[in-house]
Every structure is written in C-alpha cells, then in structure tokens.
C-alpha cells in the first residue's frame, strides 16, 4: 500500500486515476498539478498530496471550472463555493438558452417555417429577457411620445409587458415572435399613436375622465349586445338592429355626459373608427399568450357591427 512518501510517475497516475497521460501532463504544465520531484533523467514524479490535488482538479474540471479559476482556488484566492455559485449561474443561463432553442425548434416543426422565418424566429426568441422587454417598452415609448396620454393607460401598458418564461411552450414562443413583429411594424405603430392621440383629445374635452370600472362595464355591454347581434347575423342596417343601437348610444352618452343626438352619434362613430383596429386586440391577445394567461374576450366583431349600424343611420 502506498504511503505519503511514495512517488509516482505520470504513467502511475494515469493508471490510478483513469486519466490519460496527455491530460495529466497538460495540467502539470499548466501548474495546477506540479510535480513533486524529478528522476535523474528528468521524468516527473508525484507524491500522495499531488495525487489528491489531481483528484480535486479533475472534479472541478468535470464541473466545468476553467484552469485559471482552479489556479485561484488552489492558491486560496477564492473558495470553491464562490466559483461554484458563479458557474451555477452561468449554467442557468445556458439551460434557459437551450430551453428556448428547444421551444423554437418545436415551433418551427409545427409550423413548417421557411428558412427565413426560422432565422427570424430564432433571432427574436433568443434575445435576453432584458432585450425582449426593451423591445416592447420602446414600442410603448414611441406610442405615447409627445402625447398627453392618460397616465393610467400608459401604466397599464407598461405593467402588461410580457415576460417569456424559461420553460416557454411552442405556443408562447410563437406568440412572442408574432408580438415582436407587430410592435416593430410601422403601420401598427402609427395606428397606435393615432388612437392614443385621439383618446387624449377626447379625454381633454370631457368634464371628467370615465372611471376604469365604467369603461369595463360599457365594453361588456358592447360585447354582449353588439357582439351578440353580430353573432346572430343581425343586419346592422335593419330595423331589428335599432333597439340595440339606441341602447348602446344611450350608454355611451351617459358615460360621456352628452346628449344622444345626431351630432353625438357622428362623434361616436368617429371615435369608434379612430380608436379601433383589429391589430390592437391582437396585441393584447399576444401579450396574454406570451404570459400564459387566457386571452381577453374579443371585442372586434362588436365594434365593427356597432360602427356599421351607426353608419347606416
């Protein structure tokens, strides 16, 4: 049995550890496992302490720790715990990246994407969390820049900026890619600015801005009555549509403190057309999908039906 005075050649170390002679020589040349002594012919010899040191170096290398860091550990400049913590964080980043690549590949497989679309999906999906958030925040900044927008509306948009989870599904990656494309689309960006500017002008002309719960109630009524009429196939220009239109116009008039007359109906139609675009609703659907939340109830069919009914007089 070896004792602390036994010296080993590189070949002995290779047999004892299962490492190759080449690896041991490389680590020895790098200075992490220096020889204890040399033979008269210049061959390296290693004692028990060197053998133990070799075992530690092997363990650290198996954990992915580089030789420079191992040098510092062996010189007691840093602890194994400190290095392990740093490498654990680095591995976490790699794992997130691999998960994202897996999700992208699943999405590509499901969609049969072209090479160009696949490249774009990969580019957008593998942005960092900070870069993804900044992409949407820049869109919001552009939307409200120079406009006296409702602070509550702007805060709502900022609070809703989605975070693509580490274990994103293919559907979430797909939604994120579509969302990223939408917020960079010049036509959509311009339409959003027009809608926010119109909202700001309307709010400025009102005696007091409507409460959020009142707006939500009105949206629910619009969805129920106009959306229901659209789903039932009711012609917006028909006599059957009149009671629905009158009910909704009256609700809008009460909310804005105005009188239901021809001028108000023309104003309301203008507001509906200026403030609605099917892409707005798609934006919120995608935000919800990326975050793994249920999609908000659709409002587009109701708005389109109500606008047609108002236009029909």
Phi, psi and omega in degrees: 000138181291146170243185185292347182263353181289133177253142184239146172278172176300322178299320178298314180299320179299317180291323182286330186252340185084000176281160178278155177300321181299317180295315181296319180295320180298314180294327178292316178296329180284348175092002180276335175228074183290150179293150178282325183201181176222153176284166176305333180274358177096005179284144183284145176230145185229138179264188183298320179298321178294322178297317178295320179297320178298321178296320178294315180300319180298316180298315181295321178293323177297332178277359177089011181278131185283164184295327179297317178292323178298319175306313183292324177296314183292333176272003179063029176280329175222161181265161175299322181299318180295316179293320180298319180297317180295319181288327177297319178295319179296319178295324179299319177297317179297319180296317178299318180297317180295320178297320180293319178298320178299315180296319178298315180298320178295321178295316178300316180297321182286329184265343185063044187295152175286163178303322181293316180293322179298317179297318179295316179301316181296317181298315182285322185286333184264012170297155176289164178305317181296318181293321179296315180296319182295327180299316180284322180296324177296323177296317179295316178303315180295322183296321186255358184300126178075006181245137178279068185284154177300119181304324180294321179293316180296318179297321179298317180296318181291320180294334184269001179304120188283152175246118178288118185293159181299323181259044184302140175279169177299324180294322179290319176297317179301316180294320180296317180297317179294319179297316180299320178293321182295315184288348176260357182283120183301321180296317179292319180299317179294319180296321179295319179297319179297318181294317180293320179296318179294319178299320180295317180296319180296316180295324181292331180276346182278151178295321179208138180293141180297148176289152183300320181291329177291320177296320179295320179295320179294319178298321179295319178295316178300317180295319183289311188277306181287319178297321178296320179295319179297317181294326180282352180081021180290128179292123182300336182266003185275163176295330180296335182279341188302314181298324179293315179298314181298319180297316182289318179298319179298321179294318177295321180296317179297319183295324184264356180071031182242170181265141179282100175217185184297322180295317180295320181294322177294318178297317181295318178298318179298319180294318181297317182288326180284329187261006181233137174209132182305335180289334177298311180297323179295324177303310182291328175296319180290320177303315179295318182296318179298320181278000180074023181259156176295145181291142177295151180302140182291138180241343185303311180302322181293316181295317181296318180294314181297319179297318178296320181293319178295319181295326181288346175083000000 
